[in-house]
């Protein structure tokens, strides 16, 4: 309870600070902040957290992993060397994040050897990969989006997640439903009730299991979605 409460307080304070001074999106923001800070900082801590979580929840070298909003490859630089060649699918709307992620975090040699599939796309067009995923993960994506694009993500993911697959997504929890006006923003703050988080999946053909606290330093909690039978 204490960790959950602290996470809510931290999230609200972060929301206030972001509203007071919200950095620019896109190449200008990336150049100003650096690719690690732009995606939220705490690069090693959060990267290791995601990596440990996936390993503890069934990730294997033969898994096809879809990293939604993969940014500058914080998870990718851990997953790509481990997975079989071509089994990492990364989709990201900011081309500059992907470019810098490959150049400064992954390296050209590893990219050539492991052949990750990296797409620049702002509309969740997972069909462009042409392969179904076993595990999908969206870390700190719903925290920056209003409801409509979240629903679109689920709707367009459903045909491209294998029947026995799972989609993990993090979110900022709130006890009361918030007014979620405006557009998504890379440095915005959106929080959802557990009921809303369930509804996103259930209205788009998924069952939802709320996993709750998974040790995130900013209080984001985890949900697991599986295709409905």
C-alpha positions as CSV (number, residue, x, y, z in Angstrom):
1,X,0.0,0.0,0.0
2,X,2.8,2.4,0.9
3,X,4.6,1.8,-2.4
4,X,1.4,2.2,-4.4
5,X,0.5,5.4,-2.5
6,X,4.0,6.8,-3.0
7,X,3.7,6.0,-6.7
8,X,0.5,8.0,-7.0
9,X,2.1,11.0,-5.2
10,X,5.2,10.7,-7.4
11,X,3.0,10.6,-10.5
12,X,1.0,13.6,-9.5
13,X,4.1,15.6,-8.8
14,X,5.6,14.5,-12.1
15,X,2.4,15.6,-13.9
16,X,2.6,19.1,-12.3
17,X,6.3,19.5,-13.2
18,X,5.7,18.4,-16.8
19,X,2.8,20.8,-17.2
20,X,4.9,23.7,-15.8
21,X,7.8,23.0,-18.1
22,X,7.1,20.4,-20.8
23,X,10.1,19.7,-23.1
24,X,9.7,19.8,-26.9
25,X,8.8,16.6,-28.7
26,X,10.7,15.1,-31.6
27,X,14.2,15.7,-32.8
28,X,14.5,19.1,-31.0
29,X,13.6,17.5,-27.7
30,X,15.9,14.6,-28.3
31,X,18.8,16.9,-29.2
32,X,18.1,19.0,-26.1
33,X,17.7,16.3,-23.5
34,X,19.7,13.4,-25.0
35,X,18.1,10.1,-26.0
36,X,18.3,8.5,-22.6
37,X,16.7,11.4,-20.7
38,X,14.1,11.9,-23.4
39,X,12.7,8.5,-22.8
40,X,12.5,9.1,-19.1
41,X,16.0,8.6,-17.7
42,X,17.0,6.0,-15.2
43,X,18.2,4.1,-18.2
44,X,20.0,1.2,-16.5
45,X,17.5,0.8,-13.7
46,X,14.4,0.7,-15.8
47,X,16.0,-1.3,-18.6
48,X,17.1,-4.0,-16.1
49,X,13.7,-4.0,-14.5
50,X,11.9,-4.6,-17.9
51,X,14.5,-7.3,-18.8
52,X,14.2,-9.2,-15.5
53,X,10.4,-9.0,-15.7
54,X,10.3,-10.5,-19.2
55,X,12.8,-13.3,-18.3
56,X,10.7,-14.1,-15.2
57,X,7.5,-14.2,-17.4
58,X,8.6,-16.7,-20.1
59,X,10.9,-14.8,-22.5
60,X,13.1,-17.3,-24.3
61,X,15.5,-17.0,-27.2
62,X,12.9,-18.4,-29.6
63,X,10.3,-15.8,-28.5
64,X,9.1,-13.2,-30.9
65,X,9.1,-10.0,-28.8
66,X,7.2,-6.9,-29.9
67,X,8.4,-3.7,-28.2
68,X,5.8,-1.1,-28.7
69,X,7.2,2.5,-28.4
70,X,10.6,1.0,-28.2
71,X,12.3,4.4,-28.0
72,X,16.1,4.4,-28.2
73,X,16.2,0.6,-27.5
74,X,16.6,0.7,-23.7
75,X,15.0,-2.8,-23.6
76,X,16.1,-3.6,-27.1
77,X,19.8,-3.4,-26.4
78,X,19.2,-6.1,-23.8
79,X,16.8,-8.3,-25.7
80,X,18.3,-8.2,-29.2
81,X,21.5,-10.1,-28.3
82,X,19.5,-12.7,-26.4
83,X,16.8,-13.4,-28.9
84,X,17.1,-15.4,-32.1
85,X,18.0,-13.2,-35.1
86,X,14.9,-11.4,-36.4
87,X,12.9,-12.1,-33.3
88,X,12.9,-8.6,-31.9
89,X,10.3,-6.3,-33.3
90,X,10.6,-2.6,-32.3
91,X,8.1,0.0,-33.3
92,X,8.6,3.7,-32.5
93,X,7.2,7.0,-33.9
94,X,10.4,9.0,-33.5
95,X,12.9,8.1,-36.2
96,X,15.7,9.9,-34.4
97,X,15.3,7.8,-31.3
98,X,15.7,4.6,-33.3
99,X,18.7,6.0,-35.2
100,X,20.5,7.1,-32.1
101,X,19.5,3.8,-30.3
102,X,21.1,1.7,-33.0
103,X,24.2,4.0,-33.3
104,X,24.9,4.6,-29.6
105,X,23.3,1.7,-27.7
106,X,23.1,-1.3,-30.0
107,X,25.9,-0.9,-32.5
108,X,26.0,-1.6,-36.2
109,X,27.7,-5.0,-35.8
110,X,25.1,-6.4,-33.4
111,X,22.3,-5.0,-35.6
112,X,23.8,-6.7,-38.7
113,X,24.2,-10.0,-36.8
114,X,20.9,-10.1,-35.0
115,X,18.7,-8.4,-37.6
116,X,16.1,-6.7,-35.3
117,X,13.1,-5.5,-37.2
118,X,12.7,-1.8,-36.5
119,X,9.9,0.3,-37.8
120,X,9.1,4.0,-37.6
121,X,5.4,4.2,-37.3
122,X,3.0,6.5,-35.4
123,X,-0.2,4.5,-36.0
124,X,0.4,1.1,-34.5
125,X,0.5,-0.6,-37.9
126,X,1.8,-3.9,-36.6
127,X,0.9,-5.6,-39.8
128,X,4.0,-4.0,-41.4
129,X,6.1,-6.6,-39.5
130,X,4.3,-9.4,-41.2
131,X,4.8,-11.8,-38.2
132,X,2.8,-12.5,-35.1
133,X,4.3,-11.8,-31.7
134,X,4.5,-14.2,-28.7
135,X,5.0,-11.4,-26.2
136,X,4.3,-7.7,-26.6
137,X,5.3,-5.0,-24.1
138,X,4.4,-1.3,-23.9
139,X,6.4,0.3,-21.1
140,X,5.4,3.9,-20.4
141,X,3.2,4.2,-23.4
142,X,-0.2,4.4,-21.9
143,X,1.2,7.0,-19.5
144,X,1.5,9.4,-22.4
145,X,-1.7,8.8,-24.3
146,X,-5.4,9.6,-24.1
147,X,-7.9,6.8,-24.5
148,X,-8.5,6.8,-28.3
149,X,-4.9,5.8,-29.4
150,X,-4.7,3.3,-26.6
151,X,-7.8,1.6,-27.9
152,X,-6.4,1.7,-31.4
153,X,-3.2,0.0,-30.2
154,X,-5.3,-2.9,-28.8
155,X,-7.5,-3.1,-31.8
156,X,-4.6,-3.3,-34.2
157,X,-2.5,-5.6,-32.0
158,X,-5.2,-8.2,-31.6
159,X,-4.6,-9.9,-35.1
160,X,-0.8,-9.9,-34.6
161,X,-0.5,-11.4,-31.2
162,X,-0.5,-15.2,-31.2
163,X,-3.5,-17.0,-29.6
164,X,-1.4,-18.1,-26.6
165,X,0.5,-14.7,-26.5
166,X,0.5,-12.0,-23.9
167,X,0.7,-8.2,-24.0
168,X,2.2,-6.5,-21.0
169,X,1.5,-2.8,-20.5
170,X,2.3,-0.3,-17.7
171,X,0.2,2.6,-16.5
172,X,-0.1,5.2,-13.8
173,X,-3.0,4.2,-11.5
174,X,-5.6,6.6,-10.2
175,X,-8.5,6.0,-7.9
176,X,-10.9,8.4,-9.7
177,X,-11.4,8.7,-13.4
178,X,-9.6,11.8,-14.8
179,X,-10.5,14.1,-17.6
180,X,-8.1,12.9,-20.3
181,X,-8.4,15.8,-22.7
182,X,-5.9,16.8,-25.3
183,X,-3.5,14.9,-27.4
184,X,-0.8,12.4,-26.5
185,X,2.6,13.9,-25.7
186,X,6.0,12.2,-25.1
187,X,6.3,14.1,-21.9
188,X,2.6,14.2,-21.0
189,X,0.9,12.5,-18.0
190,X,-2.1,10.3,-18.3
191,X,-3.4,8.0,-15.4
192,X,-6.2,5.5,-15.5
193,X,-8.4,3.6,-13.1
194,X,-8.1,-0.2,-12.9
195,X,-11.6,-0.4,-14.5
196,X,-10.5,1.7,-17.5
197,X,-7.4,-0.4,-17.9
198,X,-9.5,-3.5,-18.0
199,X,-12.0,-2.0,-20.4
200,X,-9.3,-1.1,-23.0
201,X,-8.5,-4.7,-23.4
202,X,-11.9,-6.3,-22.9
203,X,-13.6,-4.2,-25.5
204,X,-10.9,-5.2,-28.0
205,X,-10.8,-8.9,-27.6
206,X,-8.5,-9.4,-24.6
207,X,-8.8,-10.6,-21.1
208,X,-7.0,-8.6,-18.5
209,X,-5.0,-9.5,-15.4
210,X,-3.9,-6.6,-13.2
211,X,-0.4,-7.6,-11.9
212,X,0.0,-4.4,-9.9
213,X,3.3,-3.3,-8.4
214,X,6.4,-4.7,-10.2
215,X,9.0,-2.4,-8.6
216,X,8.8,0.5,-11.0
217,X,10.7,3.5,-9.5
218,X,8.0,6.0,-10.6
219,X,5.0,4.0,-9.5
220,X,3.8,2.6,-12.9
221,X,2.0,-0.7,-12.4
222,X,1.6,-3.6,-14.8
223,X,-1.3,-5.2,-16.6
224,X,-1.3,-8.4,-18.6
225,X,-3.6,-8.9,-21.6
226,X,-4.3,-12.2,-23.4
227,X,-6.4,-12.8,-26.5
228,X,-9.8,-13.9,-25.6
229,X,-10.9,-17.4,-26.6
